[in-house]
Amino acid sequence: KQEVTQIPAALSVPEGENLVLNCSFTDSAIYNLQWFRQDPGKGLTSLLLIQSSQREQTSGRLNASLDKSSGRSTLYIAASQPGDSATYLCAVMGGSEKLVFGKGTKLTVNP
Amino acid sequence: DAMVIQNPRYQVTQFGKPVTLSCSQTLNHNVMYWYQQKSSQAPKLLFHYYDKDFNNEADTPDNFQSRRPNTSFCFLDIRSPGLGDAAMYLCATSRGKNSGGHNEQFFGPGTRLTVL
């Protein structure tokens, strides 16, 4: 059974800092991996999707990497801003159409 | 813009009173999902439809039912809500692996359910 772990559970940084969020999964036989952002009381916004054959994806200040063999992904946020404060969720899709989620990392960027 | 729409955004019901949550999509995606998310927890998949094929999660209570009358709409019915069913309910869609492509999931804004 696939399990997804995100460390740390919470992170507080000053504005402008570069930061890395970590995601690990137990079964390397994945179809894809998605990173989402969730603001309090809101739905999930898809940030980046990495196919199993890819190593990384970039969107603006965000860069996500995937190392399938070691069961790890990282989300790199450059030059963090207070507007980046949210919970970031990692999810993997395996053989079915279903995503398995981690519990998320709650990020606070302080002005 | 193509999107996933959920109505209502906030729903208050009484203990034991049936309630229906609605999801619609303009993405023309094959797969529609319903998730339950409680405070500070990961979304928990309740069930999903691939076209008309219904897929129930083994641990989804019988109290939860779903209908998908057409490609665009999907409903979540809670037959007798209990206090433990108070949560955010999220609808999501994807093209499905058989359609090729990245099979990215897109989420609606959610419906916050309160049970009194």
Interface residues (C-beta under 8 A of the other chain):
Chain A: Y31 N32 Q34 F36 G41 K42 G43 L44 T45 S46 L49 Q51 L89 A91 M93 E97 K98 L99 F101 G102 K103 G104
Chain B: Q6 V31 Y33 S40 Q41 A42 P43 L45 H48 Y50 N55 M88 L90 A92 S94 G96 K97 H102 N103 E104 Q105 F106 F107 G108 P109 G110 R112
